[in-house]
Amino acid sequence: MRTLVLNAGYEPLGVVSFKRAVVLVLAGKAVVLAADEVPVVAATLSLPRPSVIILTRYVRVPHLRRVAVSRRGVLRRDGGRCAYCRRSATTVDHVLPRSRGGRDTWENLVACCLRCNGLKGSRTPEEMGWALRTRPVAPVGPAWVLTGVESRPGWSDYLPVAAEVA
């Protein structure tokens, strides 16, 4: 069980374990915003099982938080659509192939369907006569810190809409 942690300004900070969330709430450092149906019951107290918590004090976050590149993140950034034909994407493609010095960066990776990925092979889109539908860029925003983390249904109300599809 994981819990979404929001800063005092409702900015998503990350995801913590259920145990860590309960400790933060019991220490008075956080308040439960959303809870599951089944409460946490102990010998002397009962409290809601936290799904989303908010810190009581604002935590300063460094501005330049780089988001790590991941397959899941690239698919999420591109909305699950192929960068070449806009069909459903299941793989990730290097715009400049790795065999030609292409690196694993946000600017060189795009979501791709199996058909286009197989046809393209180790060529560039220009050599194939293809055009990218959108220019790949590194994601920005506090909610992208959660890239690669499982999302729960109740969390969407607390995450910025811009982070869902860039």
C-alpha positions, 0 to 999 in steps of 0.5 A, a space after each residue: 500500500 502506497 500513499 501520495 504525499 503533498 506539500 503544504 501548497 498541494 504540490 506533489 512531493 512523492 510516494 511513501 509507504 503506508 507505514 511512513 504515512 502513518 508515522 507522519 500523521 501520528 507525529 503531527 507532520 501530516 494530515 490525511 486528505 483521502 483515506 481508504 474505507 478500512 481504518 487502521 485500528 490499534 489497541 488505543 486508537 483508530 485512524 483513517 488508512 491514508 491514501 493521500 496526505 498533506 504536510 502541515 509545514 511547507 518543504 522547500 524543493 530544489 527547482 532543478 529536479 531532473 526526472 529520470 528517463 524511463 520507458 513508462 515515462 516516455 509512454 506517459 509523456 507521449 500519451 501512449 501514441 506512436 510518434 510516427 503514425 499516432 496508433 497505440 504505442 507499446 515500445 520506445 524508439 530512439 530518434 537517432 538510433 543507438 547504433 549511430 550514437 543516439 543516447 537514452 535522453 528525453 529528447 531522443 526517445 519517443 513512444 512507438 508502435 511495433 510496426 513503425 519500430 520494426 520498419 524504421 530499424 536503425 535509420 533516422 525518421 528523415 531517411 524513412 521520409 517520416 516526420 515526428 508528430 511532436 518534438 520530444 522534450 524533457 517533462 517539467 512540473 512537480 507531478 512528473 516526479 511521480 513518473 514510474 510510480 503506480 497511480 491509484 484512482 483517488 490520486 487524480 484529484 490531487 495531481 495537476 492535469 498538465 502532468 497527465 498528458 504533456 
